[in-house]
């Protein structure tokens, strides 16, 4: 019975208004086995990475392991993320952007910060990278002197857009990611194209995800490759079809 107490049954699929496929539970189970969640969901397009991220997020909340969550995505996907989290997981999120910031200041005063006011935020990474916004987020998110983290979970969608460059100067987006990731206990990166052919970009993205396991380098050795298997989950539709009869896709 001790074992059962250590591993409570997974509840997120029961709470979500979503038809969960067996393969979509794999990242959730992997996440729950990690003391600190650092996962890259790299499934092919159409396998439901958003749903899998929602399952992990919901389960960690149900277990009281997380409270404050930031989802970073392209601006065009903010509404989709908000609707999916609300409809499928009953998790309301606030979309923070310039108009929201101005509205908050009109309502609560000039010093009001959305990063202190809200516990679950969706923002575009192009918005957050702006120096004044990033500074405002830093003042709310940077750990205090006691080292305690203010934010619990970072989800980055289309994470390949924030990979470091293969040579030369990293982009503003990449530098922003490198700055903010240490302020989160748990990290979840989503991308259908994790590797652009340059190992340096890929390993740099993994370093932002999990600096304990990875450093940016031009070649991965055998140890690095086995570590990639620990944090990267990638399935193709053909692989899912191979174990489903009739095929799923």
C-alpha positions as CSV (number, residue, x, y, z in Angstrom):
1,X,0.0,0.0,0.0
2,X,3.0,2.3,0.5
3,X,3.7,2.1,-3.2
4,X,0.1,3.1,-4.0
5,X,0.4,6.1,-1.7
6,X,3.6,7.1,-3.4
7,X,2.1,7.0,-6.9
8,X,-1.5,8.3,-6.8
9,X,-3.6,7.4,-9.8
10,X,-3.4,9.9,-12.7
11,X,-6.4,12.2,-12.4
12,X,-5.9,14.9,-15.1
13,X,-7.6,12.9,-18.0
14,X,-10.7,12.5,-15.8
15,X,-10.9,16.2,-15.2
16,X,-10.3,17.2,-18.8
17,X,-13.1,17.4,-21.4
18,X,-10.8,15.6,-23.8
19,X,-10.6,12.2,-25.4
20,X,-7.1,11.1,-24.4
21,X,-5.2,8.6,-26.6
22,X,-2.9,6.1,-24.8
23,X,0.2,7.5,-26.5
24,X,-0.7,11.0,-25.1
25,X,-0.3,9.7,-21.5
26,X,3.4,8.7,-22.1
27,X,4.8,12.3,-21.5
28,X,2.5,12.7,-18.5
29,X,3.8,9.5,-16.8
30,X,7.4,10.5,-17.7
31,X,6.8,14.0,-16.2
32,X,5.4,12.6,-13.0
33,X,8.6,10.4,-12.5
34,X,10.8,13.5,-12.7
35,X,11.5,15.5,-9.4
36,X,11.8,18.5,-11.7
37,X,10.0,18.4,-15.0
38,X,12.2,19.2,-17.9
39,X,10.7,17.7,-21.1
40,X,10.7,18.5,-24.8
41,X,7.6,17.3,-26.5
42,X,8.7,16.9,-30.0
43,X,5.9,14.8,-31.6
44,X,5.1,15.3,-35.2
45,X,2.4,17.9,-36.1
46,X,-1.1,16.6,-35.4
47,X,-0.3,14.3,-32.4
48,X,-1.7,16.7,-29.9
49,X,1.3,18.4,-28.1
50,X,-1.0,21.0,-26.6
51,X,-3.2,18.4,-25.1
52,X,-0.2,16.5,-23.7
53,X,1.1,19.8,-22.2
54,X,-2.4,20.5,-20.7
55,X,-2.5,17.0,-19.1
56,X,0.9,17.5,-17.5
57,X,0.0,21.0,-16.3
58,X,-3.4,19.9,-14.9
59,X,-1.9,16.9,-13.1
60,X,0.9,18.9,-11.5
61,X,-1.8,21.4,-10.3
62,X,-4.0,18.7,-8.9
63,X,-1.0,17.3,-7.0
64,X,-0.3,20.8,-5.7
65,X,3.2,20.7,-7.2
66,X,2.7,23.9,-9.2
67,X,0.6,27.1,-9.0
68,X,2.1,29.8,-11.2
69,X,2.4,29.0,-14.9
70,X,3.6,31.0,-17.9
71,X,2.8,29.8,-21.5
72,X,4.9,31.5,-24.2
73,X,3.9,31.0,-27.8
74,X,3.7,32.9,-31.1
75,X,1.1,35.7,-30.9
76,X,-1.1,33.9,-33.5
77,X,-1.5,31.0,-31.1
78,X,-2.4,32.9,-27.8
79,X,-6.2,32.6,-28.3
80,X,-6.0,29.0,-29.2
81,X,-4.0,28.1,-26.1
82,X,-6.4,30.1,-23.9
83,X,-9.5,28.4,-25.4
84,X,-7.9,24.9,-25.2
85,X,-6.9,25.3,-21.6
86,X,-10.3,26.7,-20.6
87,X,-12.5,24.3,-22.6
88,X,-10.5,21.1,-22.2
89,X,-9.0,21.5,-18.7
90,X,-11.2,24.1,-17.1
91,X,-8.1,26.2,-16.5
92,X,-8.6,29.9,-17.1
93,X,-5.5,31.8,-18.3
94,X,-5.0,35.6,-18.8
95,X,-3.5,36.7,-22.1
96,X,-1.0,39.5,-21.2
97,X,-0.1,42.0,-23.9
98,X,0.3,45.8,-24.2
99,X,-3.5,46.5,-24.1
100,X,-4.0,44.3,-21.1
101,X,-1.1,46.1,-19.3
102,X,-2.6,49.5,-20.0
103,X,-6.0,48.3,-18.8
104,X,-4.5,47.0,-15.6
105,X,-2.7,50.2,-14.9
106,X,-5.9,52.2,-15.5
107,X,-7.7,49.9,-13.1
108,X,-5.2,49.2,-10.4
109,X,-2.7,52.1,-10.7
110,X,0.5,52.8,-12.6
111,X,2.7,50.3,-10.7
112,X,0.3,47.4,-11.3
113,X,2.2,44.4,-12.8
114,X,0.3,41.6,-14.6
115,X,3.2,39.3,-13.6
116,X,2.3,39.8,-9.9
117,X,-1.5,40.0,-10.4
118,X,-2.1,36.8,-12.4
119,X,-1.1,33.2,-11.6
120,X,-1.7,31.7,-15.1
121,X,-0.5,33.8,-18.0
122,X,-0.2,33.3,-21.8
123,X,2.0,35.8,-23.6
124,X,3.7,35.9,-27.0
125,X,7.5,35.6,-26.7
126,X,7.9,38.6,-29.0
127,X,6.0,40.7,-26.4
128,X,8.0,39.4,-23.4
129,X,11.4,40.0,-25.1
130,X,10.8,43.7,-25.3
131,X,13.2,45.3,-22.8
132,X,10.7,47.1,-20.6
133,X,8.4,44.1,-20.5
134,X,11.2,41.7,-19.7
135,X,12.5,44.0,-17.0
136,X,9.0,44.1,-15.4
137,X,8.8,40.3,-15.6
138,X,12.3,40.0,-14.1
139,X,11.3,42.2,-11.1
140,X,8.3,39.9,-10.4
141,X,9.9,36.5,-11.3
142,X,13.6,36.7,-10.2
143,X,14.1,34.6,-7.1
144,X,14.5,36.6,-3.8
145,X,17.5,36.4,-1.5
146,X,16.1,33.2,-0.1
147,X,16.5,31.7,-3.6
148,X,12.8,30.7,-3.6
149,X,11.3,30.6,-7.1
150,X,8.2,32.8,-7.7
151,X,7.1,30.9,-10.8
152,X,6.6,27.1,-11.1
153,X,6.1,26.0,-14.7
154,X,7.2,27.5,-18.1
155,X,5.7,26.1,-21.3
156,X,7.3,27.3,-24.5
157,X,5.4,26.4,-27.7
158,X,7.2,26.4,-31.1
159,X,10.4,26.3,-29.0
160,X,12.7,26.0,-32.0
161,X,12.1,29.7,-32.7
162,X,14.0,30.4,-29.5
163,X,17.0,28.1,-30.2
164,X,20.4,29.8,-30.1
165,X,22.2,30.5,-33.3
166,X,24.7,28.0,-34.9
167,X,27.4,30.7,-35.0
168,X,27.6,34.4,-34.2
169,X,25.2,36.3,-31.9
170,X,22.1,34.7,-30.5
171,X,18.7,36.3,-31.3
172,X,16.8,38.4,-28.8
173,X,14.4,35.6,-28.4
174,X,17.1,33.1,-27.6
175,X,18.8,35.4,-25.1
176,X,15.4,36.0,-23.5
177,X,14.8,32.3,-23.0
178,X,18.3,31.9,-21.5
179,X,17.5,34.7,-19.0
180,X,14.1,33.5,-17.8
181,X,14.4,29.7,-17.7
182,X,16.3,29.6,-14.3
183,X,13.3,31.4,-12.8
184,X,11.1,28.4,-13.2
185,X,11.1,25.1,-11.4
186,X,9.6,23.0,-14.2
187,X,10.0,23.5,-18.0
188,X,8.1,22.1,-20.9
189,X,9.2,22.9,-24.5
190,X,7.0,22.0,-27.5
191,X,8.2,21.7,-31.1
192,X,7.6,19.5,-34.1
193,X,11.0,20.4,-35.5
194,X,13.5,20.1,-32.6
195,X,16.6,19.7,-34.6
196,X,17.4,22.1,-37.5
197,X,20.4,20.1,-38.6
198,X,22.8,22.1,-36.4
199,X,23.7,20.2,-33.2
200,X,24.9,23.5,-31.6
201,X,21.3,25.0,-31.9
202,X,19.7,21.8,-30.7
203,X,22.0,21.3,-27.7
204,X,21.7,25.0,-26.8
205,X,17.9,24.7,-26.7
206,X,18.4,21.6,-24.5
207,X,20.7,23.6,-22.2
208,X,17.9,26.2,-21.7
209,X,15.6,23.3,-20.9
210,X,17.9,21.4,-18.5
211,X,21.3,23.0,-17.8
212,X,22.1,20.2,-15.4
213,X,22.1,17.6,-18.2
214,X,23.2,19.7,-21.2
215,X,25.6,22.3,-22.4
216,X,25.8,23.9,-25.9
217,X,28.2,22.0,-28.1
218,X,28.8,21.1,-31.7
219,X,28.8,17.3,-31.3
220,X,26.8,15.0,-28.9
221,X,28.7,12.1,-27.4
222,X,27.1,8.8,-26.3
223,X,26.3,10.2,-22.8
224,X,24.6,13.2,-24.3
225,X,22.6,11.1,-26.7
226,X,21.3,8.9,-23.8
227,X,20.4,12.1,-21.9
228,X,18.4,13.3,-25.0
229,X,16.4,10.2,-24.7
230,X,15.6,11.1,-21.1
231,X,14.1,14.5,-21.9
232,X,12.9,14.4,-25.5
233,X,9.8,12.6,-26.5
234,X,9.3,12.3,-30.3
235,X,6.7,10.1,-32.1
236,X,5.7,10.1,-35.7
237,X,2.3,9.3,-37.0
238,X,3.7,6.2,-38.7
239,X,5.0,5.0,-35.3
240,X,1.6,5.4,-33.7
241,X,-0.1,3.7,-36.6
242,X,2.4,0.7,-36.3
243,X,1.0,-0.1,-32.8
244,X,-2.7,0.7,-33.5
245,X,-5.1,-1.5,-35.3
246,X,-6.9,0.1,-37.1
247,X,-4.3,2.8,-37.7
248,X,-5.0,6.1,-35.9
249,X,-3.9,8.4,-38.7
